[in-house]
Amino acid sequence: MIRELNYIKTGMFLTWKKMLEYKANTYSAILAQIIYFVSQFLVLFVISSNFGDVIGWSFLDFVFYLLLFDFVETIAGFFIWGRSDLKSMIVKGELNCYINRPLNKFICFNASIFSAGGTIMLFITSIFLVFFILFFNVELYNILFGIFIAFLIIIFHIVLRKFVESINFFNFGVSYFLRETVYRSQRIFTNYPAKFFQGGFFRIIFMIIPLFFVSSLLLPVLRNKEVWNLNLQIFILVSLIIVFGFGIFIFWKFGLKKYEAYG
């Protein structure tokens, strides 16, 4: 496990070196993140002005939600973004570059690329999050509990995407359909948090989407507000992590046996 951690640390260091070396790309990424946040703030202002009273959220609640959403998605994105998909690597035989190294094959494949844009976004988001935590005077217990919940959401986000991706070992079409379905479903929650979807039935259905828990669980904890079925949500979150994590293990174990591009 030490070699895997050193591998991840080296990847992060190389990303930082590339950001310092290719300054034009770094400045472009910073500008892109500024434009993104400004546009999102304008969209959230419009939504909060028209629908904020319906769900009992202020404009600052929407902004805090966006920051938490991006923070969770960006950390998970370090293990999701920035590479060709598994399908392409299986077809072209490029998976050999990862499975022949003296490291855990799954970790080696998923922790080899770190995005410069993601690093900048995480830095900017973290600064704003610290400001909002101080502004809302969030208590230490809520912060620690919120970190735990954020960790679970990030892990769930990663294992769900990797579960869908690992289906490529057996069927390209099913994997593509599920990936697009998950992606489009998560985009819904970018501007429309879980509070818009009332009723236990809809909440249970949407719990298959990791970022649903940002507004349903993480934000209320940090804002010290009532959480809908706290224990049930945590139980479902942990259960889904275990189920999809086991699915990844099975698909990679038997998928690599089926993979025929060695040599």
Phi, psi and omega per residue, in radians:
M1 nan -0.499 3.138
I2 -1.109 -0.686 3.134
R3 -1.130 -0.660 3.119
E4 -1.141 -0.735 3.119
L5 -1.134 -0.700 3.086
N6 -1.133 -0.614 3.102
Y7 -1.104 -0.787 3.107
I8 -1.125 -0.774 -3.139
K9 -1.065 -0.704 3.121
T10 -1.138 -0.697 3.094
G11 -1.068 -0.726 3.102
M12 -1.138 -0.705 3.135
F13 -1.126 -0.735 3.130
L14 -1.141 -0.636 3.079
T15 -1.090 -0.767 3.110
W16 -1.090 -0.716 3.118
K17 -1.114 -0.709 3.119
K18 -1.149 -0.620 3.105
M19 -1.131 -0.657 3.119
L20 -1.307 -0.570 -3.085
E21 -1.356 -0.790 -3.108
Y22 -1.777 1.355 -3.015
K23 -1.164 -0.563 -3.140
A24 -1.086 -0.747 3.106
N25 -1.134 -0.658 3.125
T26 -1.141 -0.787 3.127
Y27 -1.121 -0.659 3.103
S28 -1.117 -0.696 3.124
A29 -1.146 -0.689 3.105
I30 -1.105 -0.793 3.126
L31 -1.078 -0.721 3.135
A32 -1.093 -0.676 -3.141
Q33 -1.220 -0.649 3.095
I34 -1.093 -0.813 3.118
I35 -1.071 -0.715 3.138
Y36 -1.054 -0.856 -3.096
F37 -1.155 -0.697 3.126
V38 -1.095 -0.801 -3.140
S39 -1.128 -0.700 3.135
Q40 -1.171 -0.685 3.105
F41 -1.083 -0.678 3.114
L42 -1.155 -0.742 3.116
V43 -1.099 -0.768 -3.136
L44 -1.170 -0.552 3.089
F45 -1.125 -0.752 3.114
V46 -1.118 -0.784 -3.124
I47 -1.131 -0.782 -3.126
S48 -1.157 -0.594 3.133
S49 -1.167 -0.579 -3.073
N50 -1.682 -0.564 -3.029
F51 -2.176 -0.006 -3.100
G52 -1.030 -0.716 -3.131
D53 -1.185 -0.455 -3.112
V54 -1.153 -0.712 -3.092
I55 -1.859 0.018 3.087
G56 1.318 0.516 3.126
W57 -1.945 2.502 3.010
S58 -1.597 3.031 3.094
F59 -1.047 -0.683 3.139
L60 -1.150 -0.580 3.063
D61 -1.102 -0.733 3.114
F62 -1.115 -0.722 3.137
V63 -1.152 -0.761 3.101
F64 -1.040 -0.709 3.106
Y65 -1.095 -0.785 3.135
L66 -1.050 -0.746 -3.132
L67 -1.120 -0.760 3.096
L68 -1.118 -0.726 3.127
F69 -1.028 -0.878 -3.106
D70 -1.196 -0.620 3.128
F71 -1.080 -0.856 -3.138
V72 -1.134 -0.803 -3.096
E73 -1.144 -0.642 -3.101
T74 -1.210 -0.771 3.118
I75 -1.093 -0.773 3.076
A76 -1.109 -0.604 -3.102
G77 -1.116 -0.424 3.086
F78 -1.039 -0.442 -3.129
F79 -1.846 0.110 -3.088
I80 -2.156 -0.758 -3.046
W81 -1.420 2.952 2.839
G82 1.517 0.251 3.111
R83 -2.532 2.903 2.979
S84 -1.156 2.685 -3.122
D85 -1.296 2.884 -3.080
L86 -1.078 -0.584 3.123
K87 -0.999 -0.852 -3.119
S88 -1.074 -0.699 -3.116
M89 -1.211 -0.602 3.101
I90 -1.168 -0.780 -3.110
V91 -1.135 -0.732 -3.062
K92 -1.567 -0.101 -3.123
G93 1.352 0.254 -3.077
E94 -1.340 -0.181 3.125
L95 -1.159 -0.334 3.123
N96 -1.000 -0.565 -3.085
C97 -1.100 -0.342 -3.068
Y98 -1.897 -0.659 -3.015
I99 -1.417 -0.189 3.131
N100 -1.675 0.002 3.113
R101 -1.451 2.666 -3.109
P102 -1.369 0.898 3.135
L103 -2.370 2.941 3.011
N104 -1.026 2.175 -2.984
K105 -1.101 -0.712 -3.110
F106 -1.183 -0.780 3.132
I107 -1.153 -0.738 3.140
C108 -1.037 -0.718 -3.108
F109 -1.235 -0.679 -2.978
N110 -1.647 -0.179 -3.083
A111 -2.100 0.520 -3.053
S112 -1.750 -0.194 -3.096
I113 -2.314 2.228 3.065
F114 -2.107 2.302 -3.026
S115 -1.449 2.305 3.068
A116 -1.153 -0.727 3.110
G117 -1.076 -0.702 3.108
G118 -1.136 -0.664 3.116
T119 -1.090 -0.758 3.128
I120 -1.156 -0.742 3.133
M121 -1.093 -0.718 3.124
L122 -1.115 -0.698 3.136
F123 -1.109 -0.847 -3.123
I124 -1.128 -0.784 -3.125
T125 -1.091 -0.707 -3.128
S126 -1.090 -0.704 3.124
I127 -1.087 -0.818 3.126
F128 -1.120 -0.655 -3.134
L129 -1.126 -0.745 3.101
V130 -1.052 -0.729 3.126
F131 -1.084 -0.788 -3.110
F132 -1.201 -0.635 3.094
I133 -1.093 -0.714 3.082
L134 -1.223 -0.686 -3.114
F135 -1.116 -0.754 3.140
F136 -1.450 -0.031 3.105
N137 0.945 0.902 -3.119
V138 -1.232 2.312 -3.120
E139 -1.262 2.740 -3.068
L140 -1.051 -0.719 3.138
Y141 -1.057 -0.759 3.133
N142 -1.146 -0.625 3.111
I143 -1.118 -0.827 -3.120
L144 -1.138 -0.747 3.102
F145 -1.144 -0.663 3.106
G146 -1.130 -0.674 3.092
I147 -1.089 -0.725 3.108
F148 -1.078 -0.796 -3.141
I149 -1.151 -0.738 3.113
A150 -1.048 -0.687 3.109
F151 -1.070 -0.764 3.122
L152 -1.114 -0.732 3.139
I153 -1.111 -0.732 3.133
I154 -1.091 -0.805 3.125
I155 -1.077 -0.752 3.122
F156 -1.097 -0.739 3.115
H157 -1.012 -0.778 -3.105
I158 -1.186 -0.857 -3.049
V159 -1.178 -0.578 3.101
L160 -1.137 -0.831 -3.137
R161 -1.116 -0.697 -3.131
K162 -1.260 -0.538 3.050
F163 -1.111 -0.842 3.132
V164 -1.087 -0.727 -3.126
E165 -1.143 -0.672 -3.084
S166 -1.198 -0.286 3.073
I167 -1.119 -0.340 3.112
N168 -1.028 -0.406 3.094
F169 -1.075 -0.396 -3.022
F170 -2.122 -0.551 -3.108
N171 -2.732 1.985 -3.123
F172 -1.168 -0.745 -3.047
G173 -1.117 -0.785 -3.139
V174 -1.112 -0.750 3.136
S175 -1.073 -0.775 -3.139
Y176 -1.100 -0.767 -3.137
F177 -1.078 -0.808 -3.131
L178 -1.167 -0.660 3.134
R179 -1.108 -0.789 3.126
E180 -1.154 -0.651 3.133
T181 -1.123 -0.802 3.131
V182 -1.127 -0.756 -3.114
Y183 -1.093 -0.839 -3.107
R184 -1.176 -0.595 3.113
S185 -1.160 -0.707 -3.127
Q186 -1.210 -0.527 3.113
R187 -1.109 -0.465 3.125
I188 -1.037 -0.669 -3.040
F189 -1.457 0.003 3.088
T190 -1.075 -0.810 -3.110
N191 -1.991 -0.225 -3.097
Y192 -2.112 1.640 -3.089
P193 -1.195 3.073 -3.050
A194 -1.087 -0.413 -3.131
K195 -1.068 -0.392 3.117
F196 -1.275 -0.336 -3.049
F197 -1.915 1.579 -3.094
Q198 -1.483 2.746 3.119
G199 1.748 2.365 -3.091
G200 -1.075 -0.612 -3.095
F201 -1.081 -0.843 -3.130
F202 -1.149 -0.656 3.137
R203 -1.102 -0.763 3.140
I204 -1.118 -0.737 3.131
I205 -1.062 -0.800 -3.057
F206 -1.324 -0.145 3.127
M207 -1.192 -0.180 3.045
I208 -1.286 -0.246 3.127
I209 -1.708 2.037 -3.027
P210 -0.974 -0.772 -3.039
L211 -1.277 -0.116 3.004
F212 -1.063 -0.612 -3.076
F213 -1.241 -0.266 3.124
V214 -1.087 -0.811 -3.134
S215 -1.550 -0.455 -3.099
S216 -1.435 -0.455 -3.018
L217 -2.275 -0.934 -3.021
L218 -1.167 -0.883 -3.099
L219 -1.085 -0.823 3.119
P220 -1.041 -0.613 3.120
V221 -1.122 -0.812 -3.126
L222 -1.210 -0.527 3.130
R223 -1.568 0.052 3.116
N224 0.983 0.762 3.104
K225 -1.933 2.950 -3.123
E226 -1.124 2.346 3.141
V227 -1.887 2.266 -3.140
W228 -1.217 2.036 3.088
N229 0.791 1.120 -3.082
L230 -0.953 -0.909 -3.091
N231 -1.112 -0.665 3.126
L232 -1.132 -0.753 -3.131
Q233 -1.108 -0.763 3.132
I234 -1.143 -0.705 3.115
F235 -1.074 -0.796 3.132
I236 -1.123 -0.718 -3.129
L237 -1.068 -0.847 -3.139
V238 -1.161 -0.713 -3.127
S239 -1.094 -0.740 3.141
L240 -1.161 -0.641 3.081
I241 -1.063 -0.778 -3.133
I242 -1.138 -0.788 -3.093
V243 -1.113 -0.898 -3.105
F244 -1.224 -0.590 3.079
G245 -1.098 -0.719 3.085
F246 -1.150 -0.663 3.100
G247 -1.084 -0.707 3.100
I248 -1.077 -0.781 -3.141
F249 -1.025 -0.793 -3.118
I250 -1.152 -0.811 -3.094
F251 -1.123 -0.714 3.134
W252 -1.237 -0.669 -3.118
K253 -1.081 -0.840 -3.107
F254 -1.508 -0.458 3.117
G255 -1.170 -0.688 3.124
L256 -1.187 -0.493 3.068
K257 -1.220 -0.547 3.135
K258 -1.418 -0.427 -3.092
Y259 -1.116 2.272 -2.974
E260 -2.098 0.364 -3.079
A261 -1.744 0.277 3.097
Y262 -1.061 2.384 3.066
G263 1.354 nan nan
